[in-house]
Amino acid sequence: MPLTKAAPAPYNPLYFLSALGAGGLAVSFFMYIMWMTPHAGQPIPSFTTLLAAFQSGSFAMQALIVMSLAGIALFSVLHVRLLVWNFARFNAWKKTEAADKLRSGNAETQLMAIPLTLAMSVNVGFIVGAVFVPGLWEIAEFLFPAALLAFALIGVYALRLFADFMSRVLVDGGFHCANNNSLAMMLAVFAFAMVGVGFSAGTAMSHNHLTSVVGFMGASFFIVAAVLFAMVFLVMGFRSMMEHRANPETVPTLWIIIPFVTVVGIAIYRMKSALEHNFGVEWLAGDRFALLAVLFSIQLVFGFIGYAVMKRARYFETFVSGDKKSSGSFTLICPGVALFVFANFLVNPGLVGLGVLDKFSIAYAVIYVPLVAVQLLTIKVFFQLSGKLITNEPRDTGAMVPAE
């Protein structure tokens, strides 16, 4: 992917979703070693536990570790390259008339793709450091406050962007409900949720009570903000779509609920886990499974509805395999990643934790077949879109939500 050789082309902030997707795919490979390698006494695997598992494990375990680390490394590098590529293009774009027009219409929420992606960058960096840097996890308690500070800064940036948009449309007007015929507004609350799940990592993994409480409060604030405005934007979006029809170019936004539920669900899972291991608040296996199962069901419902709409609108034939180009197509990557990641939670702490499924059993392997298929399909679409929209001079309308 010779990203730096792409010729000048129309740009908009939705291209940050390419870097977000690459980061998400790195996290998806982390799921294998998270749930399938031994790391007793640690919430996540680290260089030390992986080295021990590789040296003492079977050939299958060694292959799993090598494959997972290779996937994490590849997509982490792509995440950084796409992030650099995007900021280079964004710095030039923000001085143009196109940027001024975007900031005056519905599409201003596209700017929220930036803090959304930056929050993913911190998550990816944490994973890369844990699994590739010897001894880093052993000093993790000293790093958690730095991570919380990073998420706080990103959260403030997201709040400023969101406040600029909301204050403008509520005071000056300019919001066009007829053009809001998608769930593109959910991008804003997805950014809040990503910041919230970042805070929840320090909450769950730290054994320092102060760090855990600070992370819990930060996660609570951003998850509450995400859920509150998600309810508003869901109603607005469906109201407009049912009256004015869904915009054929923006129908993938129906799937944004899938990654939104994933990050909110993981945040709640981590927060309840923190209360259990830091403050002795019991969390039963049945309650854990019930939470994961209900949230996964929500994802499946929106997955089914979104696919039906996209198929009827011939979205895949037009914007994925067809000639038309849209930066919003990168919206397709996060749902595939999110469904795979959250299914891992449902299978492992959910079904295995409940005692109805044995890890590494035949049934366990069978369940993973469709999950791996989703992951591989998502990877295929990621490279297909990257080659079409970035490597080969992107020329799209760039309008998940028309500015006017």
Residue pairs with C-beta under 8 A, 6 or more apart in sequence:
1 78
1 81
1 386
1 387
1 390
1 391
2 391
3 81
3 82
3 85
3 390
3 391
4 85
5 391
6 85
6 390
6 391
6 392
6 393
6 394
7 393
9 393
9 394
9 395
10 98
10 394
10 395
10 396
10 398
11 89
11 90
11 92
11 93
11 98
11 394
11 398
12 93
12 98
12 102
12 107
12 110
12 327
12 398
12 399
13 90
13 102
13 110
13 111
13 113
13 114
14 110
14 113
14 327
14 328
14 330
14 331
14 398
14 400
15 86
15 89
15 327
15 330
15 389
15 390
15 394
16 83
16 86
16 90
16 113
16 114
16 116
16 117
17 113
17 117
17 327
17 328
17 330
17 331
17 333
17 334
18 82
18 86
18 330
18 333
18 385
18 386
18 389
18 390
19 79
19 82
19 83
19 85
19 86
19 117
19 120
19 121
20 113
20 116
20 117
20 120
20 330
20 333
20 334
21 330
21 333
21 334
21 337
21 382
22 75
22 76
22 78
22 79
22 82
22 382
23 75
23 76
23 79
23 117
23 120
23 121
23 123
23 124
24 120
24 259
24 333
24 334
24 337
24 338
24 341
25 71
25 75
25 333
25 337
25 375
25 378
25 379
25 382
26 71
26 72
26 74
26 75
26 76
26 79
26 124
26 127
26 128
27 123
27 124
27 127
27 337
27 341
28 71
28 337
28 340
28 341
28 375
28 378
29 67
29 68
29 69
29 70
29 71
29 72
29 75
30 68
30 72
30 127
30 131
31 340
31 341
31 344
32 64
32 67
32 68
33 45
33 50
33 64
33 65
33 68
33 69
33 131
34 44
34 45
34 344
35 344
35 347
35 348
35 359
36 61
36 64
36 359
36 360
37 45
37 49
37 50
37 53
37 57
37 61
37 64
37 65
38 49
38 52
38 53
39 45
39 46
39 49
42 49
42 137
43 204
43 205
44 130
44 137
44 205
45 53
45 130
45 131
46 130
46 131
46 136
46 137
46 138
47 130
47 131
47 132
47 133
47 134
47 135
47 136
47 137
48 134
48 135
48 137
48 138
50 65
50 69
50 131
53 61
53 65
54 61
54 62
54 65
57 65
69 131
69 132
72 127
72 128
72 131
73 128
73 132
76 124
76 127
76 128
79 120
79 121
79 124
80 121
82 386
82 390
83 117
83 121
85 390
86 117
90 114
93 99
101 403
101 404
102 108
102 110
102 111
102 403
103 111
103 164
104 174
104 403
105 174
105 176
105 179
105 401
105 402
105 403
105 404
106 175
106 176
106 179
106 180
106 184
106 185
106 401
106 402
106 403
107 184
107 399
107 400
107 401
107 402
107 403
108 164
108 165
108 168
109 162
109 165
109 184
109 185
109 187
109 188
109 401
110 184
110 187
110 400
110 401
111 161
111 165
112 158
112 161
112 162
112 187
112 188
112 190
112 191
113 187
113 191
114 157
114 161
115 154
115 155
115 157
115 158
115 161
115 191
115 194
115 195
116 158
116 187
116 190
116 191
116 194
118 154
118 157
119 151
119 154
119 191
119 194
119 195
119 198
120 194
122 147
122 150
122 151
122 154
122 198
123 197
123 198
123 201
126 147
126 201
129 136
129 143
130 136
130 137
130 140
136 143
140 205
140 206
141 206
141 207
141 208
141 211
144 202
144 205
144 206
144 208
144 211
144 215
145 202
145 211
147 198
147 201
147 202
148 199
148 202
148 211
148 214
148 215
148 218
150 198
151 195
151 198
151 199
151 218
152 218
154 195
154 198
155 192
155 195
155 199
155 218
155 222
158 191
158 192
158 195
162 188
162 191
162 192
165 188
168 174
169 175
176 402
176 404
177 236
177 239
177 240
178 240
178 243
178 244
179 240
179 401
179 402
179 404
180 236
180 237
180 240
180 401
181 237
181 240
181 241
181 243
181 244
181 245
181 246
181 247
181 250
182 237
182 240
182 241
182 246
182 247
182 250
182 251
182 253
182 254
182 400
182 401
183 233
183 234
183 237
183 238
183 253
183 254
183 256
183 257
184 237
184 250
184 253
184 328
184 400
184 401
185 233
185 236
185 237
185 401
186 230
186 233
186 234
186 237
186 253
186 256
186 257
186 260
187 253
187 256
187 400
188 229
188 233
189 225
189 226
189 227
189 229
189 230
189 233
189 260
190 226
190 256
190 259
190 260
190 263
192 222
192 223
192 225
192 226
192 229
193 222
193 223
193 226
193 260
193 263
193 264
193 267
194 263
195 218
195 222
196 218
196 219
196 220
196 221
196 222
196 223
196 225
196 226
196 263
196 264
196 267
197 219
197 223
197 263
197 264
197 266
197 267
197 270
199 215
199 216
199 218
199 219
199 222
199 267
200 215
200 216
200 219
200 223
200 266
200 267
200 268
200 270
200 271
200 274
201 215
201 270
202 211
202 212
202 214
202 215
203 211
203 212
203 213
203 215
203 216
203 219
203 270
203 271
203 274
204 212
204 215
204 270
204 271
204 273
204 274
204 277
206 212
206 215
206 278
207 277
207 278
209 278
209 279
212 274
212 278
215 274
216 271
216 274
216 275
219 267
219 270
219 271
220 271
223 264
223 267
223 268
226 260
226 264
227 264
230 260
234 257
237 253
246 254
246 309
246 313
247 402
248 313
248 314
248 315
248 318
249 319
249 326
249 328
249 397
249 399
249 400
250 328
250 399
250 400
250 401
251 306
251 309
251 310
251 313
251 315
252 306
252 310
252 315
252 328
252 329
252 331
252 332
252 335
253 328
253 331
253 400
254 302
254 305
254 306
254 309
254 310
255 302
255 303
255 306
255 331
255 332
255 334
255 335
256 331
256 334
256 335
257 298
257 299
257 302
258 299
258 302
258 303
258 334
258 335
258 338
258 339
259 334
259 335
259 337
259 338
261 295
261 298
261 299
261 338
261 342
262 299
262 338
262 339
262 341
262 342
263 338
264 295
265 291
265 292
265 295
265 342
265 345
266 341
266 342
266 345
268 291
269 288
269 291
269 292
269 345
269 349
272 281
272 283
272 288
272 291
273 283
275 281
275 283
276 282
276 283
285 353
285 354
285 355
286 354
288 349
288 350
288 353
288 354
289 346
289 350
289 351
289 353
289 354
292 342
292 345
292 346
292 349
292 350
293 346
293 350
295 342
296 342
296 343
296 346
299 338
299 339
299 342
303 335
303 339
306 335
310 316
318 324
319 325
319 326
319 329
320 329
320 332
320 381
320 384
320 385
321 384
324 396
325 388
325 389
325 394
325 395
325 396
326 396
326 397
326 398
326 399
326 400
327 389
327 394
327 396
327 398
327 400
328 396
328 398
328 399
328 400
329 385
329 389
330 385
330 389
331 400
332 378
332 381
332 385
333 378
333 381
333 382
333 385
336 374
336 375
336 377
336 378
336 381
337 375
337 378
339 374
340 371
340 374
340 375
340 378
343 371
343 374
344 371
347 357
347 364
347 367
347 368
347 371
348 359
351 357
351 367
352 358
352 359
352 364
357 363
357 364
357 367
358 364
388 394
389 396
